């Protein structure tokens, strides 16, 4: 799957971004606080400060989104189609304040059945500024699904009042070896997350735990999805269930996975997770050599701008194959014009996170850019765009 000539031209025209005063302040912050994981831990506090700041951020009613699902899951109401991807807020702290960033939703986690510290080595996060990318090998560190679900329960009402939807991403606890135990743990996490969140994502593609990825084992994946969706039949109310895939699946593997997803009857897909470090040669990165993360070189995933060349063609292809599936696009989304392209290609929502490391007030800028691009295409609202597809 390749980019169209118009899309490649779009990317070339958007990069590099002209630095604003805020972007320069962001660069200074990274110099003063060089530990990327420490900066990551401050993200919920930054959301709180942003919400308390006296300056009022413009709201774009035209971007308000009511996402309805073909499988009759509960609709989602969002003030913007931009959602914070899993990994941005691992604990569920300060969730209502994330509306101040301009987000329409947050996916918390990935949460596992048991609390985990993640990978033992440090550092676990590296910025790749030449590529506007991040190398992440944190390893699903989280306080456990019970703590995450309680946080979402606590903040759901206030978040909804801000027109912000909350999802939870769940996965197996790293280090779990037996297939039956893996399924048991994912199911346990799913049940608890489902009770709290507006939607649930099943992370079957994390590349930074050292464990074998679920999306490479088709029989196991089929069993897991079948059990998850069978459980969903007996839970009320009906909520959306998404499966998060990896961007490095080949055409044959992707088609096989799509067959399993379609047979299981899931609501939709998140396209995609981070790109596995051990296969980074396929991304044509400017950064060489890549920073050392783990001794075996098999832990770590790359997110950020280079992934867009995989994201857009995949959204187009999958939407054509399975038009009934809802798609949340994720990977390399750092400009409002890209958001619109993904929406026109068939994505319902667009997730992002790495852009926060490179653009000051990133989501507010992207909302503005999206509205400008939307207007140029002749749309007066998100609802009109959805109806046109």
Secondary structure, 3 states (H helix, E strand, C coil): CCCCHHHHHHHHHHCCCCCCHHHHHHHHHHHHCCCHHHHHHCHHHHHHHHHHCCCCCCCCHHHCEEECCCCCCCCEEECCCEEECCCCCCCCCCHHHHHHHCCCEEEEEEEECCCECCCCCCCCEEEEHHHCEEEECCCCCECCHHHHHHHHHHHHHHHHHCCCEEEEEEECCCCCCCHHHHHHHHHHHHHHHHHHCCEEEEECCCCCCCCCCHHHCHHHHHHHHHHHHHHHHCCCCCCEEEEEECCCCCHHHHHHHHHHHHHHCCCEEEECCCEEHHHHHHHCCCCCCCCCCCCCCCCCEEEEHHHHHHHHHHHHHHHHHCCCCEEEEECCCCCHHHHHHHHHHCCCEEEECHHHHCCCCHHHHHHHHHHHHHHHCCCCCHHHHHHHC
